[in-house]
């Protein structure tokens, strides 16, 4: 795939307003290698996905397609941002002029459209044809190039401006930019799988790579660390769902892993915690896959990236499954994965997700054998794992609004252990009563700029009734802080503290 960041730079140079535009869409070359029946099926899926992408983006459009090309008359140039994210598309261009497939008209219109663009600059003319015409591509190069040579100078190697003409049987289309698409094949032609998602760089990129191969994905998230971790993982997965999953309506299955981890720590030797934890995640994903009709498990594991991801360990972990495990980034190094996450738009969100898989500081086993992991796992009661799967929450990722992904996590009814508590009320109210150890900061100062706060601690904020700090906490969470507003504000917090004090008095 050509660099998505480059595509975004091209788009950013454009003024994406609500003007109508004609977009020429080139279908991925991979579709051309398929047998005719398969290609027809893939192309029908692509058209369906394109229609959905534009509809959910609320962009008015008319679409027509032919063998190898799609033409979209869009009511907004925002379509230039949406269409390239539909897998199965090689590239797109915004058409700047359309004329009859006649050489004189092409030269006349090309001179009119591009004269000012090439004035005082170097240029090249690139033309291609499909169908029968009385002129060749070389004729277009020569005659349109000669007309524009009065305004600029020809440079076929590194031109400042490239004037492009594509001639089809019924029209000639002129444009200057080519915006790379996602390529691959349309989502929906490659079966269905369950992707284990953590919110980190690796699992998001792995999911994206499977979508590119046409696989419909649902997700399983095993929550190891509470609400803040869930919120961060949801944000990453929703970005993949919203931007790259046209043609499907992905679900995320959220499993509370508190009890399975407690059972693991109680029964399994510490050096095997990481390997058995991964196996539990695999088992959970397979249970969900069996219930949803998925045919494989997708993970973001890469050989040697962490101690549990050795060949021996991966073999022992996966031996418990009957479904295949697909690891799209298995041969990538971390820099390659991070570079891809920047291209697909998940980097900034994944960067904020803290690592929670390390259950112990003890040295983990790195060359586990299957019978050893089997032996460790038999010490566990898997009822806690089965309960976590049975009691999971299932969310429609694309149906989640921005607030839906944050509101459930804004409030707390107890101060998290070790949290920094911030009182945002007035100095007088703080002097009358404040939570033991709380620091006072002006609410408006924090709302304007809270970035001076250390990113590492957990924060609990309170105001009079909890509403103002909820607004502040939402901004902090979006910036990567683990922060909560105490529900009910200072009065509720004081009642909570005094209630504990009464219970602990002799």
C-alpha positions in Angstrom: 0.0 0.0 0.0 1.3 3.5 -0.8 1.8 5.6 2.3 -1.4 6.7 3.9 0.3 9.6 5.5 1.2 10.8 2.0 -2.5 10.5 1.0 -3.5 12.6 4.0 -0.9 15.3 3.1 -2.4 15.5 -0.4 -5.9 15.8 1.1 -4.8 18.4 3.6 -3.6 20.6 0.8 -7.1 20.7 -0.5 -9.9 22.7 0.9 -12.3 20.0 1.9 -15.5 22.0 1.7 -19.0 21.0 0.7 -18.5 21.7 -3.0 -19.6 19.0 -5.4 -16.9 16.9 -7.0 -16.4 14.1 -9.5 -14.1 11.3 -8.2 -12.5 8.8 -10.4 -11.8 5.6 -8.5 -9.3 3.0 -9.6 -10.0 -0.5 -8.4 -7.2 -2.5 -6.8 -5.1 -4.4 -9.3 -5.5 -7.5 -7.1 -9.1 -7.8 -8.3 -7.9 -8.0 -11.9 -6.1 -11.2 -11.1 -9.2 -13.0 -10.1 -11.4 -15.2 -12.3 -14.3 -13.3 -13.9 -16.9 -14.7 -11.5 -14.8 -14.0 -8.4 -13.9 -10.5 -9.7 -17.6 -9.7 -10.3 -18.4 -10.8 -6.7 -15.5 -8.8 -5.3 -16.5 -5.7 -7.3 -20.1 -6.0 -6.2 -18.9 -6.0 -2.6 -16.7 -3.0 -3.2 -19.6 -1.0 -4.7 -21.7 -1.9 -1.7 -19.0 -0.9 0.7 -18.5 2.4 -1.1 -22.1 3.2 -0.9 -22.2 2.5 2.8 -19.0 4.6 3.4 -20.6 7.7 1.7 -24.0 7.2 3.3 -22.7 6.9 6.9 -20.5 9.9 6.2 -23.7 11.8 5.2 -22.3 12.7 1.8 -24.8 12.9 -1.0 -23.6 11.0 -4.0 -24.4 9.3 -7.3 -22.3 6.3 -8.3 -21.7 4.5 -11.5 -19.2 1.8 -12.3 -17.6 -0.1 -15.1 -14.9 -2.7 -15.5 -12.0 -1.4 -13.4 -13.3 2.1 -12.7 -15.9 3.7 -10.5 -17.2 7.3 -10.9 -18.6 9.1 -7.9 -20.4 12.4 -8.1 -20.2 13.5 -4.5 -22.0 16.4 -2.9 -19.0 17.3 -0.8 -15.2 17.1 -1.2 -15.1 15.3 2.1 -15.6 12.2 0.0 -11.9 12.6 -1.0 -11.1 11.7 2.6 -13.6 8.9 3.0 -13.3 7.0 -0.3 -9.6 6.0 -0.1 -10.3 4.2 3.2 -12.5 1.6 1.5 -10.4 -1.5 0.9 -10.3 -2.7 -2.7 -9.4 0.8 -4.0 -6.0 1.4 -5.5 -6.2 5.1 -5.8 -8.6 8.0 -6.6 -8.4 11.4 -8.4 -10.6 14.4 -8.2 -11.6 15.2 -11.8 -10.9 18.8 -12.8 -12.5 18.6 -16.3 -14.5 16.2 -18.4 -14.7 16.5 -22.2 -15.7 14.3 -25.1 -13.0 11.8 -26.2 -11.8 14.0 -28.9 -8.2 15.1 -29.3 -9.0 18.8 -30.1 -11.3 19.1 -27.2 -8.8 17.5 -24.9 -6.1 19.9 -25.9 -8.3 23.0 -25.8 -9.8 22.1 -22.4 -6.4 21.0 -21.0 -4.9 24.3 -21.9 -7.7 26.2 -20.3 -7.6 24.2 -17.0 -3.9 23.9 -16.6 -2.3 27.0 -18.2 -2.2 29.0 -15.0 -1.1 25.9 -13.0 2.0 25.4 -15.1 2.9 29.0 -15.7 6.6 29.5 -14.9 6.9 25.9 -13.7 8.0 22.5 -15.0 5.3 20.1 -16.1 4.7 16.7 -17.7 1.6 15.3 -19.5 0.6 11.7 -18.7 -2.2 10.1 -20.7 -3.7 6.7 -20.9 -6.6 5.3 -23.0 -9.1 2.5 -22.8 -11.2 1.7 -25.9 -10.9 2.6 -29.6 -10.1 6.2 -30.6 -8.7 8.0 -33.6 -5.7 9.2 -31.6 -3.1 7.7 -29.4 -1.8 8.5 -25.9 1.3 9.8 -27.6 -0.8 12.3 -29.6 -2.2 13.7 -26.3 1.4 14.0 -24.8 2.6 15.8 -27.9 -0.2 18.2 -28.6 -1.3 19.1 -25.1 2.3 19.3 -24.1 3.0 21.7 -27.0 0.0 23.9 -26.0 1.1 24.1 -22.4 4.8 24.7 -23.3 3.8 28.3 -24.0 3.3 28.7 -20.3 5.9 26.5 -18.6 8.7 24.1 -19.5 8.5 20.3 -20.0 10.3 18.1 -17.4 9.4 14.4 -17.7 11.6 13.3 -14.8 10.6 15.5 -11.9 7.9 18.0 -12.9 6.4 20.5 -10.6 2.9 19.7 -12.1 1.7 16.5 -13.7 -1.2 17.0 -16.1 -3.1 13.7 -16.3 -5.6 12.6 -18.9 -7.6 9.4 -18.8 -9.6 8.6 -21.9 -12.4 6.1 -21.7 -14.9 5.1 -24.4 -17.4 7.9 -23.6 -15.3 10.7 -22.0 -11.9 12.1 -21.3 -11.1 12.9 -17.6 -8.4 15.5 -16.6 -6.8 15.7 -13.2 -3.5 16.3 -11.6 -3.5 14.5 -8.2 -3.5 10.8 -7.5 -4.5 9.9 -3.9 -3.5 6.4 -2.8 -6.2 4.1 -1.5 -6.0 1.2 1.0 -5.7 -1.4 -1.8 -6.3 -5.0 -0.7 -9.7 -6.6 -1.3 -13.1 -5.4 -0.1 -14.1 -6.1 3.4 -16.7 -9.0 3.4 -15.1 -11.3 0.8 -12.6 -13.0 3.2 -14.7 -14.7 5.9 -15.1 -13.8 9.5 -12.7 -13.8 12.5 -12.3 -12.6 16.1 -9.5 -10.2 16.8 -8.0 -10.0 20.3 -7.6 -6.3 20.9 -5.6 -4.6 23.7 -5.6 -1.0 22.4 -1.8 -1.1 21.9 0.0 -0.6 18.6 0.3 -4.2 17.6 -3.3 -5.5 17.9 -4.8 -2.5 16.1 -2.4 -2.9 13.2 -3.0 -6.6 13.0 -6.8 -6.0 12.8 -6.2 -3.4 10.0 -4.2 -5.9 8.0 -6.9 -8.5 8.2 -9.6 -6.0 7.2 -7.4 -5.2 4.2 -7.6 -8.9 3.3 -11.4 -8.7 3.2 -12.0 -10.4 6.6 -14.9 -9.2 8.7 -13.8 -8.7 12.3 -15.4 -8.6 15.6 -13.2 -8.0 18.7 -12.6 -9.4 22.1 -11.1 -7.2 24.8 -10.0 -8.8 28.0 -10.0 -6.1 30.6 -7.1 -6.5 32.9 -7.1 -3.1 34.6 -10.4 -1.4 35.0 -12.4 1.4 33.4 -9.6 3.6 32.2 -8.0 0.8 30.3 -11.3 -0.2 28.8 -12.0 3.3 27.7 -8.6 3.6 26.0 -8.9 0.3 24.2 -12.4 1.2 23.0 -11.1 4.5 21.6 -8.5 2.6 19.5 -10.8 -0.1 18.3 -13.5 2.4 17.4 -11.0 4.3 15.3 -10.3 1.1 13.3 -14.1 0.4 13.1 -15.1 3.9 12.0 -12.3 4.6 9.5 -11.6 1.2 7.9 -14.5 -1.2 8.4 -17.0 -0.1 5.7 -19.0 -3.1 4.7 -19.4 -4.5 8.2 -20.8 -3.5 11.6 -18.1 -4.6 14.1 -18.9 -5.6 17.6 -16.5 -5.6 20.6 -17.0 -8.1 23.4 -15.7 -6.7 26.7 -14.7 -9.3 29.2 -13.9 -8.5 32.9 -10.8 -10.6 33.6 -10.5 -9.7 37.3 -11.7 -13.1 38.5 -9.8 -15.2 35.9 -6.6 -13.4 36.8 -7.2 -14.0 40.5 -7.7 -17.7 39.9 -4.5 -17.8 37.8 -2.4 -16.1 40.5 -3.8 -18.4 43.1 -3.1 -21.6 41.3 -0.3 -21.2 38.6 3.4 -20.9 39.2 4.5 -17.3 38.8 6.9 -17.9 36.0 4.0 -19.3 33.9 1.6 -16.4 34.6 2.2 -14.6 31.3 1.9 -17.8 29.1 -1.3 -19.0 30.9 -2.8 -15.6 30.8 -2.4 -15.5 27.0 -3.9 -19.0 26.8 -6.9 -17.8 28.7 -7.3 -15.0 26.3 -7.1 -17.4 23.4 -9.7 -19.6 25.0 -12.0 -16.7 25.6 -11.7 -15.6 22.0 -12.4 -19.1 20.7 -15.6 -19.3 22.9 -16.8 -16.1 21.4 -15.8 -17.2 17.9 -17.8 -20.4 18.3 -20.9 -18.4 19.3 -20.6 -15.9 16.5 -19.6 -18.1 13.6 -16.1 -16.8 13.3 -13.5 -19.1 11.7 -10.2 -17.8 13.1 -8.5 -15.9 15.9 -6.4 -12.8 15.1 -3.7 -11.5 17.4 -1.0 -8.8 17.3 1.8 -11.0 18.4 5.3 -10.6 16.9 8.2 -13.0 17.4 10.6 -11.9 20.1 8.8 -8.6 21.0 8.1 -9.6 24.6 9.1 -12.7 26.6 5.8 -14.6 26.0 6.2 -14.2 22.2 8.9 -16.8 21.5 8.2 -19.6 19.1 8.1 -22.1 21.9 5.7 -20.1 23.9 3.4 -19.2 21.0 3.2 -22.9 20.1 2.3 -23.9 23.7 -0.2 -21.1 24.0 -2.0 -21.9 20.8 -2.1 -25.7 21.3 -5.3 -25.5 23.3 -7.3 -24.2 20.3 -9.1 -25.9 17.5 -9.5 -22.7 15.4 -6.5 -21.3 13.5 -4.6 -18.4 15.0 -3.5 -15.7 12.5 -0.7 -13.3 13.4 -0.4 -10.7 10.7 2.5 -8.7 12.3 4.4 -11.8 13.4 7.5 -10.8 11.4 7.4 -7.0 12.0 9.6 -5.2 14.4 8.2 -2.5 16.7 9.3 0.4 14.5 7.5 -1.1 11.5 4.3 -1.6 13.5 4.4 1.9 14.9 5.0 3.4 11.5 1.9 1.5 10.2 -0.1 2.7 13.2 0.7 6.3 12.2 -0.5 5.7 8.6 -3.8 4.2 9.7 -4.6 6.8 12.3 -4.3 4.7 15.6 -0.9 5.9 16.8 -2.0 8.8 18.9 -4.6 6.7 20.7 -2.5 3.6 21.1 0.4 5.7 22.5 -1.8 6.5 25.5 -2.6 2.9 26.3 -0.6 1.6 29.2 0.8 -2.0 29.2 -1.2 -4.2 31.6 -0.2 -7.7 30.5 2.9 -7.9 32.8 1.4 -9.6 35.8 4.7 -10.2 37.6 8.2 -8.8 37.9 9.5 -12.4 38.1 11.4 -13.8 35.2 8.8 -15.5 32.9 9.3 -18.8 31.1 10.5 -18.2 27.6 10.7 -21.8 26.2 7.5 -23.3 27.5 6.5 -26.8 26.3 2.9 -27.7 25.7 2.7 -30.4 28.3 4.1 -28.0 30.9 1.5 -25.3 30.1 -1.2 -28.0 30.1 -0.1 -29.0 33.6 -0.2 -25.5 34.9 -3.6 -24.8 33.4 -5.1 -28.0 34.9 -4.5 -26.4 38.3 -7.0 -23.7 37.5 -10.8 -23.8 37.8 -11.8 -22.5 34.3 -15.3 -21.6 35.7 -14.1 -18.0 36.2 -13.1 -17.8 32.6 -16.4 -19.2 31.3 -18.3 -16.8 33.6 -16.3 -13.9 32.1 -17.3 -14.9 28.6 -20.9 -15.6 29.6 -21.2 -12.2 31.4 -19.4 -10.1 28.7 -20.8 -6.8 27.4 -21.2 -6.5 23.7 -21.0 -3.1 22.1 -21.6 -1.9 18.6 -18.4 0.0 17.8 -19.7 2.2 15.0 -22.9 2.9 16.9 -20.9 4.3 19.8 -20.8 8.1 19.8 -17.8 10.0 21.2 -19.7 10.6 24.5 -20.8 6.9 24.7 -17.1 6.0 24.7 -16.3 8.3 27.6 -19.3 9.0 29.8 -19.5 5.6 31.5 -15.9 6.2 32.7 -16.0 9.8 33.8 -17.3 9.2 37.3 -16.1 7.3 40.4 -17.9 6.6 43.6 -14.7 5.9 45.5 -11.2 7.4 45.5 -8.9 4.9 43.6 -6.1 3.6 45.7 -3.0 5.8 45.4 -4.9 8.5 43.5 -3.9 12.2 43.5 -7.1 14.0 44.8 -7.7 17.5 43.4 -10.2 19.9 45.0 -11.3 22.5 42.4 -13.6 24.5 44.7 -12.8 27.9 46.2 -10.1 28.5 48.8 -12.7 29.2 51.4 -14.6 25.9 50.7 -11.3 24.1 50.8 -10.5 25.5 54.2 -13.9 24.5 55.6 -13.4 20.9 54.5 -11.4 18.9 52.0 -10.6 15.3 51.4 -7.6 14.3 53.5 -4.4 14.9 51.4 -6.3 16.6 48.6 -4.5 19.5 46.8 -6.4 22.5 45.6 -6.2 23.8 42.1 -8.4 26.4 40.4 -10.9 24.8 38.1 -10.6 27.4 35.3 -6.8 27.2 35.4 -7.0 23.4 34.9 -9.6 23.6 32.3 -7.4 26.0 30.3 -4.3 23.9 30.7 -3.9 20.7 32.8 -0.8 19.5 30.9 1.5 20.4 33.8 0.1 17.5 35.7 2.2 14.3 35.6 0.7 11.8 33.2 1.5 8.7 35.4 -0.7 9.0 38.5 -4.4 8.4 38.7 -6.4 11.5 39.5 -9.7 11.9 41.4 -11.2 15.4 41.0 -14.2 16.9 42.8 -16.1 20.2 42.7 -19.4 21.2 44.3 -21.7 18.7 42.6 -19.4 16.8 40.2 -20.5 18.3 37.0 -17.7 20.8 36.3 -15.0 18.3 37.1 -16.7 15.8 34.8 -16.2 18.2 31.9 -12.6 18.7 32.9 -12.0 14.9 33.3 -13.4 14.2 29.9 -10.7 16.5 28.4 -8.0 14.9 30.6 -9.0 11.4 29.5 -8.9 12.3 25.9 -5.3 13.6 26.5 -4.3 10.2 28.0 -4.8 10.9 31.7 -6.4 8.4 34.0 -8.8 10.8 35.7 -12.2 10.6 37.3 -14.8 13.0 38.7 -16.2 12.0 42.1 -19.9 11.4 41.5 -22.0 13.8 43.6 -19.2 16.2 44.2 -17.8 17.4 47.6 -20.9 16.6 49.6 -21.0 13.0 48.4 -17.3 12.6 49.0 -17.5 14.0 52.5 -20.4 11.7 53.3 -18.4 8.8 52.1 -15.3 9.8 54.2 -17.4 10.4 57.3 -19.3 7.1 56.8 -16.0 5.2 56.8 -14.8 7.1 59.8 -17.9 6.1 61.8 -17.5 2.4 60.8 -13.9 2.4 61.9 -14.5 4.1 65.3 -14.2 1.7 68.2 
